[in-house]
Amino acid sequence: MAHEVHQNRTRDSILGHAVVLLGAALFVTSCFLPYYGVAGGRSVSLYDQMSVAQNGGLGLGAILVLFGGLATVVVVAILGLTQGERPSLRAFLAGAVAAWSLTWIGSLLEAVNLRDNALTGRLSLEVGFWLQAVSIGVAVIGTILVVTRRTGAREHHAPGIGSTAGSSNRMNPDG
């Protein structure tokens, strides 16, 4: 029975991190899909828009703007998957997702403002914009799942997995 409880706890802890990674994958995808539609039926992706600003060069600045913050989120989520439940990792994930998502929510709001203030009135928001909004929401929901998840020890009023309570292997400082 203890093994079954451990398996459920592991599955539950993986879910939130996996949802964050799904949000990250959706975000990356959204950057390469049509983001703005312009007159004449043409559309441009967010990546293309950022690359044009780089004059077609290496585009390292565009890559860092688009994916630098997200890379931090992904690293922390992967650590959460591989390192297991740690309160510090939950806090790092919450901080990384908060900083990244607030920045991109601001960017989405600016895109809407740009569309509303376009001189020609023919600028439209395409599938990339909407997928980006969804991806941010998915990552935030995954983070909420991770941060609000209670550890099994507190849920069951029992020692945690790493606890040695009642074990004779405990080191005694008195010798």
Sequence and secondary structure as in RCSB ss.txt:
>XXXX:A:sequence
MAHEVHQNRTRDSILGHAVVLLGAALFVTSCFLPYYGVAGGRSVSLYDQMSVAQNGGLGLGAILVLFGGLATVVV
VAILGLTQGERPSLRAFLAGAVAAWSLTWIGSLLEAVNLRDNALTGRLSLEVGFWLQAVSIGVAVIGTILVVTRR
TGAREHHAPGIGSTAGSSNRMNPDG
>XXXX:A:secstr
 HHHHHHHHHHHHHHHHHHHHHHHHHHHHHHHSEEEEEGGGEEEEHHHHHHHHTTTS  HHHHHHHHHHHHHHHH
HHHHHHHH   HHHHHHHHHHHHHHHHHHHHHHHHHHHHHHH SSS  EE HHHHHHHHHHHHHHHHHHHHHH  
 HHHHHTS  TT  TT TT   TT 
